[in-house]
Amino acid sequence: MNRLIKVYAAGFILVAGLLSCNNAGKKQQNKDNLKRTPETESMLQTLKNMPKHGIMFGHHDDPLYGIGWEGDEGRSDVKSVCGDYPAVMSFDLGRIELGRDKSLDKIPFEKIRKEIIAQYHRGGINTISWHLDNPVTGGDSWDVSDTTVVASVLPGGVNHAKFLTWLDYVADFMHSLQTEDGVKVPILFRPWHEHTGSWFWWGQNLCSAEEYKALWRLTYDRLCEKKVNNLLYAYSPGSEPNSPAEYLERYPGDDIIDLIGFDCYQFDQAVYLEQMHKSLRILTEIAQTHNKAMAVTETGYETIPDPVWWTEVLLPVLKEYPVSYVVVWRNARERENHYYAPYPGQVSAPDFVTFYEDPVTLFAADVKKLKSD
């Protein structure tokens, strides 16, 4: 490290420290001044109480496309197999920051908005991630060629003003999620996920813990300033933690986060089960001490070649812990062999029906009934 870099680094730490002091009161003021909608508070209680009733099943982009289809009204690979929609639907806002009308997966944001509202009406829950582009290089989220990106969007950074406009696009979309009666649909927002890996520009080797937490704080504060009051926030690392302290190393704070989770995929069954148990034990401890809901925010086994994966691998693990929901990733219509939920005729489809019929698993109709009881 040369002298100039040392001076810059020292200056950044000093500025970050001053910002932290100046914002210590502001962050609480933001939360105090922005009262969340009753529906949003109700969703938080649903997430916290759900383990008493069961585990909600979720699927990313479920009503948007699937194996052999795209955009069909009311269609869902999950529903085609078991007769009901997932209780949790996951969507993504990548490219909304550029003012585009379609997401990074080439889905019109108007269609995403429509399906979010439909999921709310059927009693389910919506969660949104954000695979936003790299504001330094112009590449996508996976462009990790520059290690200054996070620093560049923080206060004082060369891309700070640009990034505020990106957050404003997100705010506008969240405000637009309203029913015909004017009810704002509650959303579990999950930005900056899988940060403990280094495949996104906000990943562990691309920024310091202080920078990452400042990115979260900036995101939260800006959305509060824009009066976005229909959001809960999820913290979602992407690798197996060895301890609660390691899991919380980049945790932005209890005043921001409502739900803790993690992303974990199966490549080897023994390794997967070890990772799932270890992570869920740690999350259970943290959820109890911090009074947070917990979930498996992403998981799955690509192409699900194991015909009994749902009932003999995934479900037995989940049953041991107070998990609010589990989400499997998308069924890509544009990539062969990139799917994580069954479709009619898929080898694990019969087992998924058994998974669906288990009293512990909850789908959209189950959650709607729980809310009405």
C-alpha positions as MATLAB code, in Angstrom:
seq = 'MNRLIKVYAAGFILVAGLLSCNNAGKKQQNKDNLKRTPETESMLQTLKNMPKHGIMFGHHDDPLYGIGWEGDEGRSDVKSVCGDYPAVMSFDLGRIELGRDKSLDKIPFEKIRKEIIAQYHRGGINTISWHLDNPVTGGDSWDVSDTTVVASVLPGGVNHAKFLTWLDYVADFMHSLQTEDGVKVPILFRPWHEHTGSWFWWGQNLCSAEEYKALWRLTYDRLCEKKVNNLLYAYSPGSEPNSPAEYLERYPGDDIIDLIGFDCYQFDQAVYLEQMHKSLRILTEIAQTHNKAMAVTETGYETIPDPVWWTEVLLPVLKEYPVSYVVVWRNARERENHYYAPYPGQVSAPDFVTFYEDPVTLFAADVKKLKSD';
ca = [
       0.000    0.000    0.000;
       1.607    3.304   -1.064;
       1.433    6.558    0.893;
      -1.383    8.035   -1.207;
      -3.572    4.973   -0.722;
      -2.846    4.981    2.996;
      -3.903    8.639    3.260;
      -7.068    7.947    1.274;
      -7.930    4.927    3.401;
      -7.373    6.860    6.624;
      -9.521    9.677    5.317;
     -12.308    7.312    4.348;
     -12.311    5.697    7.797;
     -12.462    9.144    9.416;
     -15.319   10.266    7.174;
     -17.153    6.993    7.740;
     -16.765    7.442   11.481;
     -18.107   10.990   11.346;
     -21.024    9.888    9.175;
     -21.763    7.106   11.647;
     -21.849    9.576   14.526;
     -23.956   12.081   12.588;
     -26.389    9.390   11.492;
     -26.711    7.674   14.859;
     -29.740    9.764   15.707;
     -30.932   10.109   12.130;
     -31.437    6.384   11.604;
     -33.791    6.133   14.564;
     -35.491    9.381   13.545;
     -36.157    7.930   10.082;
     -37.847    4.902   11.584;
     -39.782    6.926   14.135;
     -41.037    9.383   11.508;
     -42.056    6.710    8.998;
     -44.848    4.567   10.350;
     -45.188    1.341    8.413;
     -48.575    0.459    7.010;
     -50.823   -1.827    9.082;
     -50.548   -4.457    6.354;
     -46.758   -4.359    6.579;
     -46.817   -4.737   10.360;
     -49.275   -7.595    9.942;
     -46.930   -9.343    7.504;
     -44.102   -9.072   10.033;
     -46.234  -10.761   12.672;
     -47.213  -13.437   10.133;
     -43.554  -14.162    9.442;
     -42.705  -14.315   13.143;
     -45.675  -16.512   14.053;
     -45.627  -18.805   11.024;
     -43.375  -21.526   12.533;
     -46.202  -22.299   14.966;
     -48.332  -23.305   11.975;
     -45.861  -24.603    9.421;
     -43.357  -23.595    6.758;
     -44.393  -21.535    3.746;
     -43.115  -22.732    0.382;
     -41.868  -20.155   -2.104;
     -40.639  -19.994   -5.699;
     -38.809  -17.239   -7.568;
     -40.632  -15.714  -10.579;
     -43.277  -18.417  -10.214;
     -46.168  -16.781  -12.154;
     -44.017  -15.087  -14.804;
     -42.661  -18.029  -16.791;
     -41.749  -21.701  -16.492;
     -40.703  -24.742  -18.454;
     -42.119  -24.322  -21.942;
     -44.195  -21.216  -21.278;
     -44.022  -17.480  -20.558;
     -46.638  -14.939  -19.563;
     -49.636  -17.293  -19.551;
     -52.346  -15.789  -17.369;
     -52.688  -17.574  -14.040;
     -50.081  -20.199  -14.881;
     -47.471  -21.578  -12.472;
     -45.327  -24.708  -12.679;
     -45.908  -25.259   -8.966;
     -49.685  -24.896   -9.324;
     -49.677  -27.197  -12.349;
     -48.087  -29.921  -10.214;
     -49.885  -29.602   -6.871;
     -52.970  -27.467   -7.536;
     -52.002  -24.379   -5.518;
     -49.703  -21.395   -5.816;
     -46.644  -20.975   -3.584;
     -47.292  -19.118   -0.330;
     -44.258  -16.936   -1.034;
     -43.377  -15.470   -4.403;
     -39.982  -13.949   -5.084;
     -39.300  -11.340   -7.764;
     -36.337   -9.192   -8.845;
     -35.937   -5.510   -9.745;
     -32.671   -5.705  -11.651;
     -32.465   -2.952  -14.323;
     -35.216   -0.844  -12.773;
     -32.382    1.427  -11.622;
     -31.698    2.276  -15.273;
     -35.262    3.383  -15.921;
     -35.929    0.330  -18.086;
     -39.399   -1.131  -18.550;
     -38.128   -4.735  -18.316;
     -36.061   -6.567  -15.704;
     -32.727   -8.290  -16.230;
     -34.752  -11.439  -17.002;
     -36.679   -9.515  -19.655;
     -39.931   -9.346  -17.710;
     -41.969   -6.105  -17.923;
     -42.046   -4.414  -14.528;
     -45.738   -3.820  -15.122;
     -46.221   -7.597  -15.254;
     -44.230   -8.019  -12.026;
     -46.379   -5.339  -10.385;
     -49.556   -7.099  -11.488;
     -48.402  -10.481  -10.152;
     -47.308   -8.994   -6.812;
     -50.776   -7.541   -6.313;
     -52.380  -10.847   -7.373;
     -50.273  -12.725   -4.843;
     -51.341  -10.310   -2.116;
     -55.002  -10.863   -2.995;
     -54.615  -14.644   -2.772;
     -53.212  -14.252    0.735;
     -49.563  -14.899   -0.011;
     -46.347  -13.030    0.689;
     -44.070  -11.214   -1.774;
     -40.309  -10.820   -1.453;
     -38.104   -8.804   -3.809;
     -34.370   -9.003   -4.506;
     -32.351   -6.541   -6.581;
     -29.635   -7.682   -8.980;
     -28.667   -4.160   -9.981;
     -25.984   -3.261  -12.499;
     -22.457   -2.160  -11.626;
     -22.542    1.671  -11.482;
     -18.793    1.975  -12.160;
     -18.290   -0.384  -15.093;
     -21.794   -0.543  -16.555;
     -21.638   -4.329  -16.259;
     -24.127   -6.474  -14.401;
     -24.258   -7.477  -10.729;
     -21.691  -10.201  -11.351;
     -19.086   -7.754  -12.697;
     -16.493   -7.810   -9.911;
     -13.673   -6.271  -11.939;
     -13.531   -3.143   -9.758;
     -13.173   -3.077   -5.971;
     -14.215    0.565   -5.511;
     -17.875    0.245   -6.484;
     -19.437    0.261   -3.013;
     -17.211    3.114   -1.874;
     -18.168    5.053   -5.007;
     -21.903    5.081   -4.171;
     -21.524    6.075   -0.522;
     -21.696    9.747    0.557;
     -18.726   11.549   -0.949;
     -18.241    8.910   -3.644;
     -18.212    9.748   -7.349;
     -21.372    7.711   -7.987;
     -23.327    8.777   -4.913;
     -25.715   11.100   -6.770;
     -26.289    8.483   -9.472;
     -27.017    5.837   -6.866;
     -29.594    8.027   -5.132;
     -31.514    8.216   -8.408;
     -31.305    4.422   -8.640;
     -32.812    4.098   -5.184;
     -35.522    6.546   -6.190;
     -36.584    4.240   -9.033;
     -36.942    1.476   -6.442;
     -38.951    3.793   -4.195;
     -41.301    4.697   -7.058;
     -41.922    1.023   -7.802;
     -42.633    0.190   -4.165;
     -45.085    3.099   -3.973;
     -46.847    1.814   -7.104;
     -47.729   -1.534   -5.505;
     -51.286   -0.664   -4.582;
     -54.580   -2.488   -4.882;
     -57.613   -0.951   -6.558;
     -58.722    0.137   -3.093;
     -55.463    1.998   -2.514;
     -53.930   -0.517   -0.092;
     -50.151   -0.644   -0.410;
     -48.925   -4.221   -0.797;
     -46.356   -5.147    1.868;
     -43.003   -6.351    0.539;
     -40.079   -8.166    2.116;
     -37.153   -6.398    0.425;
     -33.901   -8.399    0.168;
     -31.163   -6.255   -1.373;
     -27.403   -6.843   -1.070;
     -27.844  -10.601   -0.705;
     -25.132  -13.284   -0.799;
     -22.605  -10.675    0.270;
     -20.425  -13.233    2.064;
     -19.426  -14.547   -1.338;
     -17.577  -12.401   -3.845;
     -19.582  -12.935   -7.019;
     -21.517   -9.651   -6.725;
     -19.912   -6.193   -6.690;
     -21.047   -5.737   -3.078;
     -19.429   -9.021   -2.009;
     -17.022   -9.674    0.820;
     -13.774   -9.206   -1.113;
     -15.095   -6.133   -2.903;
     -15.763   -3.917    0.123;
     -15.054   -3.671    3.830;
     -17.597   -4.595    6.496;
     -17.983   -0.892    7.287;
     -18.639   -0.048    3.648;
     -21.178   -2.846    3.306;
     -23.085   -1.750    6.397;
     -22.973    1.849    5.158;
     -24.492    0.666    1.857;
     -27.376   -0.891    3.760;
     -27.796    2.237    5.883;
     -27.832    4.450    2.802;
     -30.430    2.215    1.115;
     -32.674    2.170    4.156;
     -32.379    5.898    4.874;
     -33.087    6.916    1.285;
     -36.196    4.751    1.061;
     -37.368    6.191    4.378;
     -36.768    9.697    3.059;
     -38.918    8.788    0.065;
     -41.693    7.704    2.486;
     -41.663    4.062    1.426;
     -43.645    2.557    4.300;
     -44.617   -0.859    2.929;
     -41.268   -2.621    3.305;
     -39.751   -5.148    5.629;
     -36.047   -5.887    5.169;
     -34.243   -9.243    4.918;
     -30.548   -9.910    5.582;
     -29.401  -12.830    3.456;
     -25.752  -14.013    3.372;
     -24.708  -16.616    0.852;
     -22.287  -18.932    2.583;
     -22.236  -21.146    5.637;
     -21.429  -19.199    8.842;
     -19.210  -20.794   11.471;
     -20.648  -18.828   14.377;
     -23.241  -16.176   15.247;
     -20.452  -13.596   15.347;
     -19.379  -14.466   11.813;
     -22.975  -14.321   10.565;
     -23.409  -10.865   12.141;
     -20.065   -9.443   10.978;
     -21.729   -7.336    8.268;
     -25.185   -7.158    9.825;
     -26.519   -3.596    9.365;
     -28.502   -3.452   12.610;
     -31.664   -4.557   14.366;
     -33.325   -1.232   13.573;
     -33.159   -2.061    9.845;
     -33.512   -5.832    9.581;
     -36.791   -7.691   10.142;
     -35.903  -11.169    8.882;
     -32.646  -13.105    8.779;
     -31.938  -15.823    6.263;
     -29.300  -17.428    4.072;
     -28.928  -18.875    0.580;
     -27.722  -22.459    0.203;
     -27.873  -24.797   -2.809;
     -27.292  -28.515   -3.112;
     -24.389  -29.768   -5.184;
     -23.434  -32.677   -2.937;
     -26.164  -34.028   -0.651;
     -23.994  -34.719    2.394;
     -22.367  -31.303    2.205;
     -25.730  -29.632    1.658;
     -27.309  -31.257    4.703;
     -24.318  -30.326    6.851;
     -24.469  -26.714    5.674;
     -28.219  -26.474    6.155;
     -28.170  -27.845    9.703;
     -25.198  -25.726   10.748;
     -26.658  -22.520    9.287;
     -30.133  -23.148   10.702;
     -28.771  -23.823   14.186;
     -26.913  -20.510   14.107;
     -29.885  -18.611   12.687;
     -32.210  -20.061   15.314;
     -29.957  -18.696   18.056;
     -29.704  -15.262   16.431;
     -33.428  -15.063   15.647;
     -34.230  -15.697   19.302;
     -31.705  -13.238   20.729;
     -32.513  -10.500   18.210;
     -36.281  -11.138   17.963;
     -36.249  -11.697   14.203;
     -38.136  -13.951   11.839;
     -35.945  -16.446    9.968;
     -36.113  -18.189    6.603;
     -34.197  -20.108    3.983;
     -34.211  -17.229    1.516;
     -32.876  -19.268   -1.433;
     -32.224  -22.951   -1.901;
     -32.697  -25.760   -4.383;
     -31.194  -28.589   -6.367;
     -30.816  -27.732  -10.032;
     -33.034  -29.959  -12.236;
     -34.050  -31.891   -9.065;
     -32.723  -35.252  -10.340;
     -33.469  -36.919   -6.984;
     -37.078  -38.204   -7.225;
     -37.589  -37.951   -3.441;
     -35.587  -34.782   -2.741;
     -38.554  -32.838   -1.398;
     -39.626  -35.276    1.314;
     -36.374  -37.048    2.131;
     -33.808  -34.237    1.904;
     -35.353  -30.765    2.174;
     -38.382  -31.286    4.408;
     -36.710  -33.277    7.221;
     -34.154  -30.488    7.694;
     -36.725  -27.704    7.715;
     -38.920  -29.489   10.249;
     -36.208  -29.241   12.897;
     -36.080  -25.425   12.987;
     -38.466  -22.433   13.352;
     -38.366  -21.507    9.677;
     -40.995  -19.088    8.359;
     -40.499  -19.961    4.701;
     -38.226  -21.545    2.123;
     -37.790  -20.272   -1.445;
     -36.437  -22.305   -4.348;
     -35.003  -20.488   -7.351;
     -36.595  -19.962  -10.731;
     -37.621  -22.250  -13.583;
     -35.830  -20.529  -16.445;
     -37.602  -20.614  -19.774;
     -34.508  -19.410  -21.660;
     -31.856  -21.718  -20.152;
     -32.034  -25.479  -20.539;
     -31.658  -27.445  -17.294;
     -31.890  -24.389  -15.052;
     -34.939  -25.044  -12.900;
     -35.551  -25.661   -9.196;
     -39.278  -26.425   -8.872;
     -40.993  -29.395  -10.521;
     -43.251  -29.121  -13.539;
     -45.721  -31.727  -14.850;
     -43.811  -34.844  -15.808;
     -40.594  -33.876  -14.006;
     -39.069  -36.787  -12.065;
     -39.653  -35.249   -8.619;
     -43.219  -34.083   -9.311;
     -44.968  -36.995   -7.508;
     -42.782  -36.464   -4.441;
     -43.543  -32.741   -4.543;
     -47.245  -33.568   -4.292;
     -46.452  -35.564   -1.145;
     -44.421  -32.583    0.089;
     -47.421  -30.324   -0.612;
     -49.777  -32.660    1.245;
     -47.624  -32.711    4.385;
     -49.386  -30.661    7.110;
     -46.146  -28.765    7.794;
     -45.836  -27.240    4.327;
     -48.002  -24.217    3.578;
     -49.075  -22.887    0.194;
     -51.139  -19.826   -0.775;
     -54.563  -21.240    0.136;
     -53.220  -22.500    3.473;
     -51.906  -19.073    4.415;
     -55.105  -17.356    3.351;
     -57.080  -19.738    5.554;
     -54.745  -19.103    8.514;
     -55.262  -15.362    8.131;
     -59.036  -15.740    8.045;
     -59.274  -18.056   11.055;
];
